[in-house]
Amino acid sequence: MNQVRLNAGQWRSRVLKFPDAEGLRPTADRVRQTLFNWLGQDLTGRCCLDLFAGTGALGFEALSRNARQVTMLEWARAPYQALLQNKAMLGAALADIRQQDALQFLAHNQQRFDVIFCDPPYRKQWLDQLLPRLPSHLAPAGYLYVEAEYALKSGAMWQVVKSGKAGQVYYHLLQSATPASEDPA
């Protein structure tokens, strides 16, 4: 089993174990630290969605920092089972872990989230499918965190608030380019 260590909060230094799986890339420690510096260390009251939970590092890190609730989606069986085991090990009652496809979830779920984590498998055009669907799932003034194999640019739909690069990974913090008052949903 592989492992990743949580950076901060109530579960600081706790280790999450996860199996080898195709396309599974844990978010690097320093990238997670940067992300949570951008979001603020305390996520009290925020509701989060992790579309491709994988190791669970982003979702469990958010819960460790007092997020109100985190929905974690993982389609692959072995990582999904590891997420359930890590949830039990941490006693993470506020983690809603589902073995479900991200697009199916978005098609049937109307909930809005304060923070959405999106780190899909590379070279499968997931972002082309997801980015147009995500504004209706983001709360006003909410944030979308995206990891990709290429840099994203601000456009009609999304404003890049912050971005960085670590190795071959580009990471971004986005907000909807449409002000909340103009949001049709």
TASULWO-V961544 format. One record per residue. N is the residue number from 0. RES is the residue in one letter. SS is DSSP state (H for helix, E for strand, - for the rest). Layout:
BEGIN
n=N res=RES ss=SS
n=N res=RES ss=SS
END
This chain:
BEGIN
n=0 res=M ss=-
n=1 res=N ss=E
n=2 res=Q ss=E
n=3 res=V ss=E
n=4 res=R ss=E
n=5 res=L ss=-
n=6 res=N ss=-
n=7 res=A ss=-
n=8 res=G ss=H
n=9 res=Q ss=H
n=10 res=W ss=H
n=11 res=R ss=-
n=12 res=S ss=-
n=13 res=R ss=-
n=14 res=V ss=E
n=15 res=L ss=E
n=16 res=K ss=E
n=17 res=F ss=E
n=18 res=P ss=-
n=19 res=D ss=-
n=20 res=A ss=-
n=21 res=E ss=-
n=22 res=G ss=-
n=23 res=L ss=-
n=24 res=R ss=-
n=25 res=P ss=-
n=26 res=T ss=-
n=27 res=A ss=-
n=28 res=D ss=H
n=29 res=R ss=H
n=30 res=V ss=H
n=31 res=R ss=H
n=32 res=Q ss=H
n=33 res=T ss=H
n=34 res=L ss=H
n=35 res=F ss=H
n=36 res=N ss=H
n=37 res=W ss=H
n=38 res=L ss=H
n=39 res=G ss=-
n=40 res=Q ss=-
n=41 res=D ss=-
n=42 res=L ss=-
n=43 res=T ss=-
n=44 res=G ss=-
n=45 res=R ss=-
n=46 res=C ss=E
n=47 res=C ss=E
n=48 res=L ss=E
n=49 res=D ss=E
n=50 res=L ss=-
n=51 res=F ss=-
n=52 res=A ss=-
n=53 res=G ss=-
n=54 res=T ss=-
n=55 res=G ss=-
n=56 res=A ss=H
n=57 res=L ss=H
n=58 res=G ss=H
n=59 res=F ss=H
n=60 res=E ss=H
n=61 res=A ss=H
n=62 res=L ss=H
n=63 res=S ss=H
n=64 res=R ss=-
n=65 res=N ss=-
n=66 res=A ss=-
n=67 res=R ss=-
n=68 res=Q ss=E
n=69 res=V ss=E
n=70 res=T ss=E
n=71 res=M ss=E
n=72 res=L ss=E
n=73 res=E ss=-
n=74 res=W ss=-
n=75 res=A ss=-
n=76 res=R ss=H
n=77 res=A ss=H
n=78 res=P ss=H
n=79 res=Y ss=H
n=80 res=Q ss=H
n=81 res=A ss=H
n=82 res=L ss=H
n=83 res=L ss=H
n=84 res=Q ss=H
n=85 res=N ss=H
n=86 res=K ss=H
n=87 res=A ss=H
n=88 res=M ss=H
n=89 res=L ss=H
n=90 res=G ss=-
n=91 res=A ss=-
n=92 res=A ss=-
n=93 res=L ss=-
n=94 res=A ss=E
n=95 res=D ss=E
n=96 res=I ss=E
n=97 res=R ss=E
n=98 res=Q ss=-
n=99 res=Q ss=-
n=100 res=D ss=-
n=101 res=A ss=H
n=102 res=L ss=H
n=103 res=Q ss=H
n=104 res=F ss=H
n=105 res=L ss=H
n=106 res=A ss=H
n=107 res=H ss=H
n=108 res=N ss=-
n=109 res=Q ss=-
n=110 res=Q ss=-
n=111 res=R ss=-
n=112 res=F ss=E
n=113 res=D ss=E
n=114 res=V ss=E
n=115 res=I ss=E
n=116 res=F ss=E
n=117 res=C ss=E
n=118 res=D ss=-
n=119 res=P ss=-
n=120 res=P ss=-
n=121 res=Y ss=-
n=122 res=R ss=-
n=123 res=K ss=-
n=124 res=Q ss=-
n=125 res=W ss=H
n=126 res=L ss=H
n=127 res=D ss=H
n=128 res=Q ss=H
n=129 res=L ss=H
n=130 res=L ss=H
n=131 res=P ss=H
n=132 res=R ss=H
n=133 res=L ss=H
n=134 res=P ss=H
n=135 res=S ss=H
n=136 res=H ss=H
n=137 res=L ss=E
n=138 res=A ss=E
n=139 res=P ss=E
n=140 res=A ss=E
n=141 res=G ss=E
n=142 res=Y ss=E
n=143 res=L ss=E
n=144 res=Y ss=E
n=145 res=V ss=E
n=146 res=E ss=E
n=147 res=A ss=E
n=148 res=E ss=-
n=149 res=Y ss=-
n=150 res=A ss=-
n=151 res=L ss=-
n=152 res=K ss=-
n=153 res=S ss=-
n=154 res=G ss=-
n=155 res=A ss=-
n=156 res=M ss=-
n=157 res=W ss=E
n=158 res=Q ss=E
n=159 res=V ss=E
n=160 res=V ss=E
n=161 res=K ss=E
n=162 res=S ss=E
n=163 res=G ss=E
n=164 res=K ss=E
n=165 res=A ss=E
n=166 res=G ss=-
n=167 res=Q ss=-
n=168 res=V ss=E
n=169 res=Y ss=E
n=170 res=Y ss=E
n=171 res=H ss=E
n=172 res=L ss=E
n=173 res=L ss=E
n=174 res=Q ss=E
n=175 res=S ss=E
n=176 res=A ss=-
n=177 res=T ss=-
n=178 res=P ss=-
n=179 res=A ss=H
n=180 res=S ss=H
n=181 res=E ss=H
n=182 res=D ss=-
n=183 res=P ss=-
n=184 res=A ss=-
END
